[in-house]
Amino acid sequence: MTLLIIVIAGFIFMEAANVFALYFFPDSKLANSVGVFNAWEKSKADPEIHNFVNYLVNWVAGTKLIFILLLIVILITADEQILLLTGIALILSIAVFFWRLFPMMRRMDREDQITPNNYSTVLGWMILVMILAMTAGVLQYIFR
């Protein structure tokens, strides 16, 4: 088993934990669920807004589930070239976090809209480590 396969499997596990939390424990502050956003609790005061936010949370969870299942199929059936391209695609798609989501998270963190404080920093480091691990897996796969 190569490092790339291990890292992809780790990504699948991490995302599966997030999907589980989003579907069954959205109030949680664990597994990157939406309980970290203070607006989640505030949305409960307005049923129309909360229904909309809850719909979006479940939409995200469903989309992540699609990608998880596709990654599992790729790990089981793909040849070496497809695994390599999958690793590269994951690096690019995960890195997009720093373009749109991270700036929003930082702003919300600075404006005390996220609990615990500095959650955006922790999440940013976690995602950076995942990108670096995926990059190491891709490089090991190329230069083995």
N, C-alpha and C positions, 0 to 999 in steps of 0.2 A: 504494500500500500504506500503510495507516495504522499509527500507532504501536502500537495495540492488536494488530493482526495480527503485527507484528514481535515484540512482547513475548510473545504466546502461542507463536509459533514458537520463541523463545528458551527458553521454559519447556519446550516439547516436546524441544528439543535437550538441555537440562540433565537432564531426567528420562530421556531415552533413554540418556545416558551412565551414569546411575545404574543403570538396568536392565541394561545391558551389563556393568557392573562386578559387580552382584549375581549375575548368571547365570554369568559366566565368570571373574571375579576377586574372589570374596568376601573373600579375605585382604587385598585392597588397602586402602590408606588414602586412595586417590584416589576422586573421584566419589561421595563419601558412601557408600562401601561399608562392610561391617561389620568390616573389619580394624582400624578405630579403636577398637573395643570390646575391651578386654583379655579379657573373658569369651568372646569368639569362640575365641581360642586355648585357653583353659582348657576349653571345652566339648569340644575334641577328645580330651581325656583320658577322657571318658565317652562311648562310642559312642551310647548311647541318648539322652543329652542333646544330643549333637552332631547326630544325625539329626533330632531335634525342632527344634533351632535352624535347621539347614539347611533343613528343610521351611518354617519360618516366613519365612526369607530369600527362598526361591523363591516363596512365596505373595505376599510384598510385591512382588517383581519382576513376577510375573504380573499382579497388580492394577494396578500402575503401567503395564504394557504395555497393558492394556485401556483405561485413561484416555488414554494417548498416542494410540492408534489412534482413539479416539472424538474426541479433539481434532483430529486430522488430518482426519477426515471433516467435522467442523464447519467447519474453516478452508476446506475445498474447496467445501462445499455451502451453508453458512449465509448467510442474508440479514443485513442490518445489525442488526436487533433481536436475533437469536439470538447474533450475535457480541458484542454489548453485554452480554447476559445471561450469556454464557459468561465474559466478563471479570469480571463481578461475582461469579459463582459461584466462579471461581478465586481471587479475593481472599479470599472468606470461607473457602473450604476450605484455602487455604494458611495463613491466619491461625490456624487451629486448632492449628497447630504450637506456638504460644506458650501455649496452654492446657494441653496434656498433655505433649507431647514435650520442649519446651524445659526445663521444670522438672526432668524426669528427667535430661536431658543435663547440666544444670548440676550436679545432685547427683552424678552419676557422675564428672563432671570434677573436682569438689572432692574426691572420694574416690579420685582417681587410678585410675579404672577406664577411662579413655579415653586413648589415645595418638595424637596429641600433646596436650600440656596446652593448655588453653583452646580446644580444638576446638569446644566448645559455643558460645563467643563468636563464633568465625568463622562457624559454621553459622547462628547467630542473625542476624548481620549480613547474611549472604548471603540468607537468607529474607526479612528485612525489606526489603532492596533489591529483591527480586523483587516483593514486595507493593507497594512504592512505585512501581515501574515499571509494574506492572499497573494501579494506580490512576491513574497519569498517562495510560496508554493509554485507560482508560475515560473519564477526564475530557476528554481530547482528542477522543475519539469523540463525546461528548455535546455539546461546545461548538465543534465545527468549523464 
